[in-house]
């Protein structure tokens, strides 16, 4: 029988790697506000913002400096 839960008891899925990021307090406050509005935790909100930004950048819609 295979165990479909990770060490924390959560359903297993995509492997994630922990990353430490230093952010200004005002930016973190904006991320938290977005997370609250979209009913996400901070970590999930940061992941969504990164994925959306990368998708936009790879589509050529972002002007590069």
N, C-alpha and C positions, 0 to 999 in steps of 0.2 A: 504494500500500500504506500502511495506517495503522499508526503505531507505537502499540502497546498498553502501553508502559512509560513511566514518568515519567523525569525527569532523573537520578534516583538509581538507575535500573535496576529499580525496583519496578513491579509491575503497576499501571496507572493505575486510578483509581476515583474515589470521592468526594473532592472538593477539600477540603483541610484547611488551616487557617490557624494559624501558630505563635502561641502566646500565652505570655507570661512570667507566672508566678504565684509569689509569695513565700509560703512555707508554713513553719510552725514545724517544727523538726527532729523532734519526737516524732510529729507528724502524718505527715510524710514517711516515717518509719520504719514506721508502721502501713500506709501505702499500699504500701510496698515489700514488707512481709510478706504482704499480701493478693496482690500481684502474683506473688510467688514461689509461694504456695500454689495459685494459679489458672493458673500457667505463662503469665504475661503480662509484658510489659515495663512499666516505670513509666508511660510515656505512655498505653499502652493501658488500664492500670488506672484512671488518672485519668479517661480518656474514659468508661469503663464506669460508674464511680461517678457522674459528672455526668449521664449519660443515665438511669441508674436513678433518681437523685434527682429529675430533672426529670419523669420519667414518673410517679413517686409524687406529686409536688407537683401535677401537672396532673390527677391522678385524684381529688384532693380528700382523700387519705388523710393529708395532712400538716397538723398544726395550725399556723396562722400566729400569730406573736406579736401 
